[in-house]
Amino acid sequence: MFYPYCTVNDLTEIVHTPLNSAGQTLVHIEEPSDIYCFKTMDCLISTYVVSNVIGFTPDEVAYWVDFCRHNAGILLNCAKQGGIANADYI
């Protein structure tokens, strides 16, 4: 199951899983692409291990890992509470 986190101006969607037993959440990033239909990647917070990269350049991957690092606190709180729509606090 994935919970929505945000959609950015270029229609990139960021979603995340519930918090796992190790206190981590998997962030999935999906961006529309003319070549791939969608560029995708996953980033595991709190280790920031990247997987399942399709279509993103190394610079784009670095950008999204940085995004995950800067939003980790909010993403972990949302994952713990069942998504941003259910969060009592962020």
C-alpha angles and dihedrals in degrees: 000000000000128000120210115247106172148323117225127211096271089055093257108157122214118195133164142200126243115273110280126219090269091057094253135126129203113228116205119199122195125181126182113249134184091213103040100023085231132017109215142184140163128220123190114218123233098026095038091220108164123215143163095033113178121173100346118122119230089256091052091048089052090050092053094045087053089049089053092049092051093046098038096108094052093042093051092048091049092046090051092051099045100265136319093285090060098039117122090193136008 
